[in-house]
Amino acid sequence: MNKDLILRERLALQRTILANQSTFLAFLRTSMYFAVAGVSVNQLLEIRDAYIYEYAFFTTSAIVLVVGTVNFFVHKKKIAQSERHVGNYQLDFENKKN
């Protein structure tokens, strides 16, 4: 029974790692959308001060990228700390067995 618990815990950690990576890629994709909007806003809007919108989009893109990167590494550290606790179940099982 405890071996099943260890397997479930490990699989849950793998799903969490994949979810963290997927979230980072979503942040990256959103950042790229804002960057593309910043590049194309000058072509789409025929106004004199279009550069203000370009800078706004580029700034938003940079902020989203930084927030996504920080979020990824913070959660990666938390996941690594959680991973250490999975092996404790196996040690408890062996101690009770003896």
ROVEXDO-317291 format. One line per field, with one value per atom (N, C-alpha, C): residue in one letter; residue number from 1; atom name; x, y, z. Coordinates in steps of 0.1 Angstrom, whole numbers, plus 5000, padded with zeros to 4 digits. Atoms other than C-alpha are relative to their C-alpha. Layout:
# residues N
residu = a,...
num = NUM,...
atome = CA,...
u = X,...
v = Y,...
w = Z,...
# end
This chain:
# residues 98
residu = m,m,m,n,n,n,k,k,k,d,d,d,l,l,l,i,i,i,l,l,l,r,r,r,e,e,e,r,r,r,l,l,l,a,a,a,l,l,l,q,q,q,r,r,r,t,t,t,i,i,i,l,l,l,a,a,a,n,n,n,q,q,q,s,s,s,t,t,t,f,f,f,l,l,l,a,a,a,f,f,f,l,l,l,r,r,r,t,t,t,s,s,s,m,m,m,y,y,y,f,f,f,a,a,a,v,v,v,a,a,a,g,g,g,v,v,v,s,s,s,v,v,v,n,n,n,q,q,q,l,l,l,l,l,l,e,e,e,i,i,i,r,r,r,d,d,d,a,a,a,y,y,y,i,i,i,y,y,y,e,e,e,y,y,y,a,a,a,f,f,f,f,f,f,t,t,t,t,t,t,s,s,s,a,a,a,i,i,i,v,v,v,l,l,l,v,v,v,v,v,v,g,g,g,t,t,t,v,v,v,n,n,n,f,f,f,f,f,f,v,v,v,h,h,h,k,k,k,k,k,k,k,k,k,i,i,i,a,a,a,q,q,q,s,s,s,e,e,e,r,r,r,h,h,h,v,v,v,g,g,g,n,n,n,y,y,y,q,q,q,l,l,l,d,d,d,f,f,f,e,e,e,n,n,n,k,k,k,k,k,k,n,n,n
num = 1,1,1,2,2,2,3,3,3,4,4,4,5,5,5,6,6,6,7,7,7,8,8,8,9,9,9,10,10,10,11,11,11,12,12,12,13,13,13,14,14,14,15,15,15,16,16,16,17,17,17,18,18,18,19,19,19,20,20,20,21,21,21,22,22,22,23,23,23,24,24,24,25,25,25,26,26,26,27,27,27,28,28,28,29,29,29,30,30,30,31,31,31,32,32,32,33,33,33,34,34,34,35,35,35,36,36,36,37,37,37,38,38,38,39,39,39,40,40,40,41,41,41,42,42,42,43,43,43,44,44,44,45,45,45,46,46,46,47,47,47,48,48,48,49,49,49,50,50,50,51,51,51,52,52,52,53,53,53,54,54,54,55,55,55,56,56,56,57,57,57,58,58,58,59,59,59,60,60,60,61,61,61,62,62,62,63,63,63,64,64,64,65,65,65,66,66,66,67,67,67,68,68,68,69,69,69,70,70,70,71,71,71,72,72,72,73,73,73,74,74,74,75,75,75,76,76,76,77,77,77,78,78,78,79,79,79,80,80,80,81,81,81,82,82,82,83,83,83,84,84,84,85,85,85,86,86,86,87,87,87,88,88,88,89,89,89,90,90,90,91,91,91,92,92,92,93,93,93,94,94,94,95,95,95,96,96,96,97,97,97,98,98,98
atome = N,CA,C,N,CA,C,N,CA,C,N,CA,C,N,CA,C,N,CA,C,N,CA,C,N,CA,C,N,CA,C,N,CA,C,N,CA,C,N,CA,C,N,CA,C,N,CA,C,N,CA,C,N,CA,C,N,CA,C,N,CA,C,N,CA,C,N,CA,C,N,CA,C,N,CA,C,N,CA,C,N,CA,C,N,CA,C,N,CA,C,N,CA,C,N,CA,C,N,CA,C,N,CA,C,N,CA,C,N,CA,C,N,CA,C,N,CA,C,N,CA,C,N,CA,C,N,CA,C,N,CA,C,N,CA,C,N,CA,C,N,CA,C,N,CA,C,N,CA,C,N,CA,C,N,CA,C,N,CA,C,N,CA,C,N,CA,C,N,CA,C,N,CA,C,N,CA,C,N,CA,C,N,CA,C,N,CA,C,N,CA,C,N,CA,C,N,CA,C,N,CA,C,N,CA,C,N,CA,C,N,CA,C,N,CA,C,N,CA,C,N,CA,C,N,CA,C,N,CA,C,N,CA,C,N,CA,C,N,CA,C,N,CA,C,N,CA,C,N,CA,C,N,CA,C,N,CA,C,N,CA,C,N,CA,C,N,CA,C,N,CA,C,N,CA,C,N,CA,C,N,CA,C,N,CA,C,N,CA,C,N,CA,C,N,CA,C,N,CA,C,N,CA,C,N,CA,C,N,CA,C,N,CA,C,N,CA,C,N,CA,C,N,CA,C,N,CA,C,N,CA,C,N,CA,C,N,CA,C,N,CA,C
u = 5008,5000,5009,4992,5027,5008,4994,5045,4991,5009,5014,4999,5000,5014,5012,4988,5050,4999,5001,5042,4990,5010,5011,5007,4994,5032,5010,4991,5059,4993,5007,5034,4993,5006,5017,5011,4989,5051,5003,4998,5056,4990,5011,5022,5002,4997,5031,5011,4989,5064,4995,5006,5046,4991,5009,5020,5007,4991,5047,5006,4994,5064,4989,5010,5031,4996,5003,5023,5011,4989,5057,4999,5002,5051,4988,5012,5017,5004,4995,5034,5009,4991,5060,4992,5009,5033,4993,5007,5014,5010,4990,5046,5003,4997,5053,4988,5011,5018,5001,4999,5023,5012,4989,5057,4996,5005,5041,4991,5009,5014,5008,4992,5041,5007,4994,5058,4990,5009,5027,4990,5010,5008,5003,4997,5027,4994,5005,5016,4984,5014,4980,4993,5006,4974,5008,4994,4980,5000,5000,4984,5015,4987,5013,5008,4993,5021,4999,5001,5020,5011,4989,5053,4997,5004,5037,4993,5006,5016,5010,4990,5046,5007,4993,5065,4991,5009,5034,4999,5001,5031,5014,4987,5069,5002,4999,5068,4992,5008,5039,5005,4994,5056,5012,4989,5087,4996,5006,5067,4995,5006,5048,5011,4989,5080,5008,4993,5097,4992,5009,5067,4999,5001,5064,5013,4987,5101,5002,4999,5101,4990,5010,5069,5005,4995,5085,5011,4989,5116,4996,5006,5097,4993,5008,5074,5009,4990,5103,5007,4994,5120,4991,5009,5089,4997,5002,5084,5012,4988,5120,5000,5001,5114,4990,5010,5083,5004,4996,5100,5008,4993,5122,4992,5009,5092,4994,5006,5081,5007,4993,5109,4998,5002,5100,4989,5010,5070,5007,4993,5093,5008,4993,5115,4991,5010,5085,4995,5005,5072,5011,4989,5106,5002,4998,5109,4988,5011,5074,5001,4999,5081,5010,4990,5112,4997
v = 4988,5000,5012,4988,5025,5001,4998,5017,5007,4993,5027,5015,4986,5059,5008,4994,5066,5002,4999,5060,5011,4989,5083,5013,4987,5110,5004,4997,5107,5005,4996,5109,5013,4986,5139,5010,4990,5156,5002,4998,5149,5008,4992,5163,5015,4986,5194,5006,4995,5198,5004,4997,5196,5012,4988,5221,5013,4988,5245,5004,4997,5242,5006,4995,5247,5014,4986,5278,5009,4992,5292,5003,4998,5286,5009,4992,5303,5015,4986,5334,5004,4996,5333,5003,4998,5330,5014,4987,5360,5011,4990,5380,5002,4998,5373,5006,4994,5383,5016,4986,5417,5006,4995,5420,5002,4999,5413,5011,4989,5438,5013,4988,5464,5002,4998,5457,5004,4998,5458,5012,4989,5487,5012,4988,5513,4998,5003,5496,5001,5000,5493,5013,4987,5527,5011,4990,5556,5014,4988,5581,5005,4994,5604,4995,5005,5591,4985,5015,5554,4994,5006,5549,4999,5001,5555,4986,5013,5524,4989,5010,5505,4998,5001,5512,4994,5006,5503,4985,5015,5469,4993,5006,5463,4999,5000,5472,4989,5010,5450,4986,5012,5422,4996,5002,5426,4996,5003,5426,4986,5013,5395,4989,5010,5377,4999,5000,5387,4993,5006,5377,4985,5014,5344,4992,5006,5336,4999,5000,5345,4989,5010,5324,4986,5014,5294,4996,5004,5294,4999,5001,5301,4986,5013,5271,4988,5011,5250,4997,5002,5255,4993,5007,5246,4986,5014,5215,4991,5008,5204,4998,5002,5209,4990,5009,5189,4986,5013,5161,4992,5006,5154,4992,5006,5144,4986,5012,5116,4987,5012,5092,4997,5003,5095,4989,5010,5072,4986,5013,5044,4997,5003,5048,4996,5003,5048,4985,5013,5016,4989,5010,4998,4999,5000,5009,4992,5007,4995,4985,5014,4963,4993,5006,4956,5000
w = 5000,5000,5000,5000,5008,4988,5013,4976,4990,5008,4958,5003,4996,4978,4994,5005,4968,4985,5014,4931,4997,5002,4933,5003,4996,4950,4989,5011,4923,4987,5012,4895,5002,4998,4911,4999,5001,4913,4985,5014,4876,4993,5006,4867,5004,4995,4888,4993,5008,4870,4986,5013,4837,4999,4999,4848,5001,4998,4859,4986,5013,4825,4990,5008,4807,5003,4996,4827,4995,5004,4819,4985,5014,4782,4996,5002,4785,5002,4997,4800,4988,5011,4772,4987,5012,4745,5001,4998,4760,4998,5002,4761,4986,5014,4725,4993,5006,4716,5001,4998,4732,4992,5008,4714,4986,5014,4681,4998,5001,4688,5000,5000,4696,4987,5013,4663,4989,5011,4642,5003,4998,4659,4992,5008,4639,4986,5014,4606,5000,4999,4618,5003,4996,4633,4992,5008,4610,5008,4992,4639,5002,4999,4647,5012,4988,4682,5002,4999,4675,5008,4992,4692,5015,4986,4726,5002,4999,4720,4998,5001,4708,5013,4987,4740,5011,4991,4760,4998,5003,4743,5004,4997,4746,5015,4985,4783,5006,4995,4789,4997,5003,4771,5009,4991,4792,5014,4987,4824,5001,5000,4815,5000,5001,4806,5013,4987,4839,5010,4990,4860,4997,5003,4842,5003,4997,4846,5015,4985,4883,5006,4995,4888,4997,5004,4870,5010,4991,4892,5015,4986,4925,5002,4999,4918,4998,5002,4906,5013,4987,4939,5010,4990,4959,4996,5004,4938,5004,4996,4945,5015,4986,4982,5004,4997,4981,4996,5004,4963,5010,4989,4993,5009,4991,5013,4995,5006,4990,5006,4995,5001,5014,4985,5038,5002,4999,5032,4999,5001,5021,5013,4987,5052,5011,4990,5074,4999,5003,5058,5004,4997,5062,5015,4985,5099,5007,4994,5107,4997,5004,5088,5009,4991,5110,5014
# end
